[in-house]
């Protein structure tokens, strides 16, 4: 196989080919079994050797690929350098392999696909971007995983989310795009929305930027539509039942009111808020952290996923501190230092372990 073909495939894997070039490459792949095998072997023979070659990042396509994966700015702690290098190596290698599988599994014909399921994920401290075969764009936040149904973009457009994702769903007149997560699924035809549904969280939060979405609760016998969401609205679905669910709903109601978001409707296990700024909930995909009267306990979870650190809040008063702040490209040290100057907290950092405690201001301490 000639060098020009290899360069074309490399550009294809980096998402840098035109529609016409994609057609030409697909025609080449389908021409013979030998061509199919050559394309399959690139993962081992080309991508792996390239990803592990320290000079490979001089190639223009490598930089273009890296634009689709963002991570926090390097920390100044020299003792963390080894950890950062290993983490970046894992993220970059995964990005290349993910690009290969997403494009290969979703764009070849069904009878050419050997693996039935495709997964896309983002490690803690990193974010991942992907374009699905139906042209839907997906951003994944740190610690998230998106699994595509076996028949994606054939009989259905079903995906399964654990974590946080922003979807820019391509429009279809006859094929719903369904996002399944824990107790609910979200059904759309074409729209933009953010979903935060980590397995370890007590709630599932969906914020709509544009269009319209229907949200269903998954039942044993039948699914129940619980809400139709309009732009600048957010639905918070509380997991579980009984007393714990009731207490969590009260907590979410209080948080919504504190953020000056108007509660439009409330049921036993979910509430709808309007007057919501969707950009505040999806800013993470652009490397930003925006907090609007958010409790420190909730902010700590965001910081853990954004910077791949562990945070322990030492006392209840610190958990309830409300934060207003904007950050972009700052290190975790810079974020914590700024928060300590503008709110009643103090902190200590040891490796990637962070402890935060309540610190009365001068007026309170007199």
N, C-alpha and C positions, 0 to 999 in steps of 0.2 A: 504494500500500500504506500502511496507517495506522501511526501511531506505536506503537500497542499491539502490533501484529504484529512490528515491528522490535525492540521491547524483548523480546518473547518469544524471538525468534531469538537475540538477544544473550545472554539468560540461558541458552538452550540451548547455545550455543557455550562458555559459561563453566561448563557442567556443573551448572547451578543450577535445572533444571526437574524437575518430578515425572514419574512414569510416565504419568499421564493427560495432562499437557501435551505430552509427547513423542508420544503417540498422536495428539493433535489436530494437532500440527505436521506429522507425517508424512502425515496425511489431507489437510491443506491442500496439501502439496508434490505429492502424487500426483493431486490433483484435475484440474489442467490443465498443459499444457506451459508456459504463461506462469508459473505458480507455480514450476515446476521451475527455469526460467531465472532468476527473481527470487532464489531461494535460492542458485543457483550464483554469481550476480553479487555477492552480499554480500561475498565474499572481497575483491573489488576496491573495491566502492562503499562498503562500511561498515567492514570490519575494517581495511583498510590506512589509510584516512583516520583512523579512530579511533586506531589504534596510533601514528600519527605526530603526533597532536594532543596537545600538552603538557597540555591540560586534561582529557583523556579519563581519566586515572588518578584523577580525583575520583569517577568512577562506582563504585557499590558492587560491581558485577559484576567490574570490573577487579581489585579487591583480592581477591575470591574466587578468581579465576583464578590470581593470583600465589601463592596458598597451595599450588598444585600444583607450583610450580617454586621450588626453593631454591637459594641461592648463598651463598658465604662472605661474612662481614661485610666492609664496605668497608675498604680499607687506608688508612693514614694518609699514604702517600707522595703529595704533591700532584702530582708529575710523572707519576703513573700515573692521574690523574683522567680524562684524555681517553680512555685505553685502557679504563678501567672503564665509562665512559659508553657507549662504542661497544659493548662486550661485552654490557652489560645491554640496550641497544637491540636487539641481535641476538637475545639470549635471549628477550626479551619478545615481539618480533615473531614469532620462530619458534614460541613457545608458542601464540600466538593462531592462527597458520596451521596448526600441528599439531593444535590442538583442532578446527579446522574440518575438516581432512581426515580425522582419526581418526573423528569422529562421522559425517561425511557418507559416507565410503567404506564404513564398517562397518555403518551402520544402514539405509541405503536398500536397496531391492531390487536384485538382481543386474543386471536389465536397465536400471536407471537409472545404473549406475556406468560412467563413461567411462575412469577410470584403473584399470588392473588390479592395481597393487601399492601398498601403503601402507608408508611408512617413518616411524619415530619415532626421534629422536636427542636426545642431550644434549651440549652443547658442554663442553669442558674448563672446570672451575670452576663448573659448574652441574649440577643434577639435574632429571630430568623424570619426571612421573607420568602414566599413562594408564590408562583403563579400556577394554578391548577389547569387541567386540560380543558375546562369549560371557560377559561380566561378569568375566573375568579381570583382575586388577589387576597393573600392571607399574610398577616403579620403575627408571629407568636412571641409572647413575652417569656422571660426567663422561667425555667422550670415547667414548661408547657409541652404537651404532645397532642398532635392532631392525627387521627387515623381515618383513612378514606375507605369507604365501603368497596367491596370486591367489584361491584358493577358500576362504580362511579362514572358518571357522564355517559352511561349506556342506558340502563333502565332507571337509574336514580341519580340524585346528587346528594348522597348522605355522607356526613362526616361526624366523627366522634371526638369530642374535646375534653381534655383534662388540663386545666390551666387557664390562661388568658389569651384571647386572640381578637384581632380586629379584622373584620371581613368586609371586602368590597366585592359584593356578589354580582357577577355578570347576569344580565337579564335573560330570562327565558319565558316564553309564553305558555309552555305546557309542562315544564319540568321544575318542580319545587327544589329549592336548596334547603336541606334540613340539617341543623346542628344539634346533635344529641349530647347531653351532658347531665350525668347524675339523674335527677328526678324529672327533668324536663327536656323538651326539644323545641327548637325555634324553627319556624317555617317561613321562607321568603321566596320571592321570585327574582328580585334584584334590588339591592339596597346596600347601605353601609351601616354597620353597627359593631359595638364592642361587647364581648362576653367575658366575664371573669368568673371562672368556676373551677377553682382548685379543689382537689379531693379533700384536702385538710381544712378547708374553710367551711363555716357554718351556713353560708348563704351563696346564692348564685345571682350575679348582678349583670343585667343587660341594659345597655344604653344605646339609643337609636340616634344616628346622625341624620339620615335622610331615608325617605321611602316609608315603608310600613312593614311590620313583622307581627306574626301571630305566635303566641307562646302556649304550649300545651303541657299539661302535667301527665306524666306517664302512669297509668293505672294498671291494676292486675287484669281487669276485664276490658276496659276501654280507656282511651286517652281523652282528657278533658281540656278543652280550650279555656284558659284562664284569663287571657288578656290579648288585646290588639294594641300594639304600641305605635304612637305617632312620633315624629321628630321632636327632639329636645325633651324626651321623656325617658324615664329609667324605671325598670321593674326590679325589685329585690325579692327573690324567692328564698324563703327560710327552709332549710332542710329539717327533717325529723318531725316528731309529733309531741303532743303533751306539753308539760310544763316548760321543758327546755326550749321547745319551739316558740312558746308564748313569750318567754323572757327574751329570746333573741329578736323576736319581732318588735317588742317594746324598745329594745336597744337600737334597732335599725330605724325605727320611727324617730327616736330622739336624735340620732345622727343626721337624718334627713332634715329635720327642723333646724338643727344647729347650722347646717350648710345653706340655709335660706332657700331650700328647695321645697316647693309646695306639695304636700301629700294630696294627691287627687283621689285616691281610692285605697281602701285597706280591706283585706280579707284575713282569714285565720292564719294563713301561711305565706302571704305576700303583700306587698304594697307597691303602689305606682306613684312616682313623683314626676312633676312637671317643672318647668322653668329650670331645666338642667342644661348645663353647658357641656355638650358631648366631648369637646376638645380636652376638658379637664380629665376625662376618663380614658382617652386614647392617646394622650401626649407621650406615653411611654414608647410608642412605636417610632417616634422621632428622637428618642434619646433624652426626652425631657421628663422632669418630675414636677408636677403641679399639685400643690396641696391647698385646699380651700376649707378652712375650719375643720380639718381632719384630726381625729384623735391620734395621739402618738402611738398607741397600741396598733392601730391600722397602718400607720406610716411605717412602723418597724417591719411589717410583713413586706411592704413594697420595697423597702431598702434591702432586705435580705435577698429578694429575688433579683433586684437590679444589680447588686454588687457581689452576690455570692458570699455573704457573711452571715454570722449567727448573732442575733441581738437578744439580750435578756434585759427586760425592764424590771428594776429591783423593787419598785413599790407601786401601789395602786394609784397614788396621786399623779405619778409621772404618766401612767397609762392614759389618764383623762385630760392631759394637757392638749389644748387645741393649737394647731399649727397652720399658719398661712405662709407659704413659701413657693418660690419657683427656682428650679435648678436645671442646668443643661451642661453636660460634659464635666461637671465637678467630680472630684474623687469623694469617697465616703468620708475621708477626714475633713474635707472642706465642707461637706453637707452638715456633718455633726457639729463642727465648729460654728457654723452660721446659726444652726438651731440653738446652740447653747448661748449665743449672744442675744437672741431675740425671744427666747422663751425660758421657762423656769426648769431647765434640765441641766445636768452635767453628765459626763460620759468618760469611760476608760476603754482603750483599745489594747488587746493583747492578741497578736497574730490576726486571725479573722474572727475572733470572739470580741463582742462589744457589750458592755454593760452600761445601762442608762439609769439614772436616779433623779428624783425630784430635788430641785434646788430652789428654795424660797428666794424671791427677789429682795432687794434691800429694804423696801418699804414693809414687806411682810415680816422680815426678820427683826425689826426694831421692837 
